[in-house]
């Protein structure tokens, strides 16, 4: 399978999050990783739906990629070699990555605040 354009949800200010997670317990680390996985899964589902509604044949190649539990990163994308052509003119991926990154940042902020109350 040829790799089209994988994307990773990565937030700015991750250094601060990593410092917090280094001192956190395993349960919080797992919750943070699961929040990343859930966010990328929502991106995949929404992107597939848009790609299908526009008649893009690549919708079956939009999927969750790798999960890096050490660095708390989850990748996903469209794994068709021509994926960037429709993405440039009628984005089906980037708007959902932006939306979920914003939502994930807020969710993590609440999760960490709650943990350290």
C-alpha positions in Angstrom: 0.0 0.0 0.0 1.4 3.4 -1.0 1.4 6.1 1.6 -0.5 9.2 0.5 -0.6 11.9 3.2 -0.5 10.7 6.8 -1.3 13.3 9.4 -0.6 13.4 13.1 -2.7 15.3 15.6 0.0 17.2 17.5 -0.6 20.2 19.7 1.6 23.2 20.3 2.9 23.4 23.9 3.4 19.6 24.0 6.6 20.1 26.0 4.5 21.3 29.0 2.1 18.3 28.5 5.0 15.9 28.4 6.4 17.3 31.7 3.0 16.9 33.3 2.7 13.4 32.0 6.1 12.4 33.2 4.9 13.0 36.7 1.4 11.6 36.2 0.2 8.2 37.0 -0.4 5.5 34.5 -4.2 6.0 34.5 -3.9 9.7 33.4 -1.4 8.7 30.7 -3.8 6.1 29.4 -6.7 8.6 29.4 -4.6 11.1 27.5 -3.6 8.6 24.9 -7.2 7.3 24.6 -8.4 10.9 24.0 -5.9 11.2 21.1 -7.1 7.9 19.6 -10.7 8.9 19.9 -10.0 12.3 18.3 -8.2 10.7 15.3 -11.0 8.2 15.0 -13.6 11.1 14.8 -11.4 12.7 12.1 -11.3 9.5 10.1 -15.0 8.9 10.3 -15.9 12.5 9.4 -13.4 12.6 6.5 -14.6 9.2 5.1 -18.2 10.5 5.2 -17.3 13.7 3.3 -15.1 11.8 0.8 -18.0 9.3 0.2 -20.5 12.1 -0.3 -18.3 13.7 -2.9 -17.9 10.4 -4.7 -14.1 10.1 -4.0 -13.0 6.5 -4.5 -10.3 7.0 -1.8 -12.7 6.9 1.1 -11.9 3.3 1.8 -8.2 4.3 2.3 -8.9 6.8 5.0 -7.9 5.2 8.2 -6.3 5.3 11.6 -2.5 5.0 11.3 0.0 4.4 14.1 -0.4 4.9 17.8 2.8 6.0 19.6 2.1 5.6 23.3 5.5 6.8 24.3 5.1 10.2 22.6 1.3 10.4 22.9 0.8 10.8 19.2 -1.7 9.1 16.9 -1.5 9.3 13.1 -4.1 8.7 10.4 -4.8 9.8 6.9 -5.6 8.8 3.4 -3.3 6.1 2.2 -4.1 6.5 -1.5 -1.2 7.8 -3.6 -3.4 10.5 -5.2 -5.0 11.7 -2.0 -3.6 15.2 -2.1 -5.4 16.1 -5.4 -8.9 16.2 -4.0 -7.7 17.5 -0.7 -6.2 20.6 -2.3 -9.4 21.7 -4.1 -12.1 20.3 -1.8 -10.6 19.5 1.6 -12.0 16.4 3.2 -9.3 15.9 5.9 -7.7 19.2 7.1 -10.9 20.8 8.5 -11.6 17.8 10.7 -8.0 17.7 11.9 -8.2 21.4 12.9 -11.6 20.9 14.6 -10.5 17.8 16.6 -7.1 19.4 17.5 -9.0 22.3 19.1 -11.5 19.9 20.8 -8.7 17.7 22.0 -6.7 20.6 23.5 -9.7 21.6 25.5 -10.5 18.1 26.6 -6.9 17.5 27.7 -6.8 20.8 29.6 -9.9 19.8 31.5 -8.6 16.3 32.1 -5.3 17.5 33.5 -6.9 20.3 35.6 -9.3 17.7 37.1 -6.4 15.3 37.8 -4.4 18.0 39.7 -7.2 19.5 41.7 
